[in-house]
Amino acid sequence: MLETDLFHFNKAAFAQFMELKMTKSVGVKFKNSNKIYHFDPGGQQYADGDQVIVDTERGPAFGAIVNEGKFRDDLLDSQELKKVTRSANEEDIIQFKRSCEIEKEAMAFCLQCIEELGLEMNLFEVESTFEVTKLTFYFTADGRVDFRELVKMLVREYRTKIEMRQVGVRNQARMWGGIGRCGREICCATYLKNFEPVSIRMAKEQNLSLNPTKISGLCGRLMCCLNYEYDTYRYLRNFFPKISTVVETETGPARVIRHNIIRGLITVKYFGGTELEVPLNKISFQSKFDISDFEKSDTSNDLSMGDDDEQRV
C-alpha cells in the first residue's frame, strides 16, 4: 500500500471513529425496569420525562426519557443503537394504559388457573408488548412444570401469543428491584449484566460473618457484591503470614490469630496470652521458635486457631 493510500485509509477510519464517538444517545426507561437503555434519537431533541416510542428487538415499546442525551465516549462500544421512533401521542398513551390493564387482568386470571390446575409454581409478573401481540408470564418453581394445559387456557382467554418463562430467584429479584443491606438499590436491578458465581469461600476470605442473614441478598442467595473485592483480598493475603504461624515482633515471638487485610494489621497472641494488633511491616516471618514449643508455653484456654478464628470479624 502506498503511503498516500495509507494516509487516506487512516483518515477515513479516524473520521468513522469520530462519527461513532460523537453520536448522541438518549437514555430511556421502561415500565417495571430499573435499568436505563440507550437509543439513537435520530437528530431529534428530547427532554427528561418525554414519553417516546422506541424500536426494540421485541417490536415497538413505550418508554420515558431519563436524560436529554449524552455523547458516546465509550470507545469499546461499537454496537449500533436502536432508534427512537417518535414522541408518544395521545393514542400511544391510551394503548400503553390498555396494555398495563391487560397485564393486571392476565396476572389475576393466570393465578386462578394455576390454583385450579394445582400447579406448583410461583407466578410473579406478567409482561405485555406495547401492541399486546404477546404476553409473557414469569414464574419460579423448584423443578420442571407441565404448563401445557395452562397455556391453552390463556390462549383461549386472550387470543394472543403466550410465553411461559421460568426464571431463578436471582432473576426475580432483578426484575422486582429493591433496596439492599447497603441502603442502595440492588446491583442486579441497576447495572449488573451477568450473574457471576458466588461462594461461601468469598465471605470467609474477606473475614465476613457467615450468618446467612448478613451475607444473603433479597433473592435469598449469597450477595453478588461478595465477588467485588474477593480477588483483592486474595492478592493482599499473599503478603500476610498464615494463621497460627509464629512470627517475630518488636516485643518478642507471637502467634498470628487474625488478619485485618484492608488496614494491613495482624492480631498476634504472645506466650502469656496477651493479644495485640501489629502492623504488617513491624513483624518478621522468620522465627527461631518452633510451633510445638509455642503451644507448650501457651497457658491460656484458647489454643484453637483453626478456621473458626479465621472467620471472625
Beta strands, then each sheet from edge to edge (+ up, - down):
strand 1: 24-30
strand 2: 37-39
strand 3: 51-56
strand 4: 59-71
strand 5: 84-87
strand 6: 122-128
strand 7: 134-140
strand 8: 161-166
strand 9: 246-249
strand 10: 252-260
strand 11: 265-269
strand 12: 275-279
sheet 1: 2+ 1- 4+ 3- 5+
sheet 2: 6+ 7- 8-
sheet 3: 9+ 10- 11+ 12-
end
